[in-house]
Amino acid sequence: MYQKGFAVYIELVFLESLVSEENKIRDVVDAVTGVAKAVPVYQDVVQPAAQELGKALQTVAKTVHIALAPVSALVWGYDQVKEFVSTKVADRLKNVPPENIVSPKPNVAGPALESLRYTGHESSLSDLYANLLAASMDRSTAHGAHPAFVEIIKQLTPDEAKLVGLFVREMAFPLLDVRWEFKNPTPEKTGGKEVLVNFSLLGGIAQCEFPQLTPTYIDNLCRLGLAEVPAMLQYTGQGVYDLLENSSEVQLQKLQIEQDPELKITFGRKALRVTELGKQFARICVLRKS
């Protein structure tokens, strides 16, 4: 009985989004039609050029259509969203007592189901949505399913979702800045330059597809409030930074810097700290109910 009621709820949410989208498309079509009628056509002067332009636009349109075809195939419809709820979400609630399963808050479930239309094909992101929906339907965890979590997931890449998966582990998150400076600074030669910022091995640990972009991912996680890199924070445990400082990428930078006898390499030891929001997000969206 409950599952049937929730299925109806999902259908209403999804259909509402489709109607809204259809209305937007109709508005655009009407606007374009109005412009076409309002603009006069000067047959003698404009028509030849317009015909050539039309041919060019047709070629571009075909190319765009071909390029977008795979994307349109990835956009989920109602049946795929329904299947997702019936499998992934239901599986996460299988051990929750029936009396503890409640209707999710519309400001969590609605946006989450709508977002699945565009990100459902990315397993690392759809897993976050499944965990969020399951948490929002369990009386014991529903209070922690914050509406902002949907917006956060929408602004994550699959690789960033994998990094967030590390937040539930008991582990260190060391970062390293690599910089060159002058050995003997003078008024003409002072300061230096950073060649690596927020360098880490976290991308490899999380098995990111593009681990070289980990510093950019870290910037985004900090922007979203899930983590931060506090000034002057570093680990004091022995050997915490050894793997970073001895990594091939850092050693390559060291070799290049030390080829100039006037330069020296310096390391700035730092640490990534998971915020309270990040911990809550990980508890709700990363940890899977079993």
Disulfide bonds with the S-S distance in Angstrom:
none
